[in-house]
Amino acid sequence: QVQLVESGGGLVQAGDSLRLSCAASGRTFSRHVMGWFRQAPGKQREFVAHIRWSDGNTYYGDSVKGRFTISRDNAKNTVYLQMKSLKPEDTAVYYCAASKGILSSTDYADYNYWGQGTQVTVSS
């Protein structure tokens, strides 16, 4: 089993930065790939970024490329999402997810474990 706890969300203004954290516990072999997704009210869950634990390989959704950075801290079992140049359209609940597989995926259905989410609100 894997448990995920997100933190770091809040209310910011457009152009500001935030760093989200996802503390993971449980079996390391059940979280080979860690991802961030987000969901705004009335919209589908959207892929944001993922990172592979073994080598730190990353991938980003088109809407956040060049602005967001995903990283990991093995000693702390924590994944981060550094968000820069935030826009009102980034407003959403951000979820941390873990996949047991070694193949990278942007599909939420391929992730096995989920955190409860943290709210990010960006004002104009």
Residue, then its C-alpha position, 0 to 999 in steps of 0.5 A: q500500500v501507498q499513502l500520499v499526502e499533499s500540501g502547499g496549496g493556497l491563494v496567490q495572485a497571477g504571476d506568483s509561485l507556489r511549491l506543492s509537496c507530496a509526502a509518500s509512505g509505503r512500499t517503494f516498488s508500488r510508486h515507481v512513477m509519481g504524477w500530479f493531476r489537477q481538476a477544476p470545477g466542472k472540468q475533467r481531471e487534467f495531467v500536469a506532470h510525472i517523474r520516474w523515481s529511478d532516474g528522475n525522468t520527467y514529462y509535462g502537460d502542454s499547458v504547464k511546460g516551461r512554468f512548472t517543475i516536478s522533482r523528488d527527494n528520495a531521503k524524504n520520500t517526497v515529490y514536489l511541484q514547483m509552479k511559476s508564473l501562475k495563471p488564473e486558469d491554473t486554479a484547481v485542486y491538485y492531486c498527487a498520484a502514484s503508479k505501480g508500473i514502470l511505464s510513464s502515463t498521462d492517463y489518470a486510470d494508470y495510477n493506483y494511489w491518490g492523495q486527497g488533493t490540495q487547493v490552488t487558487v490564482s486570482s487575476 
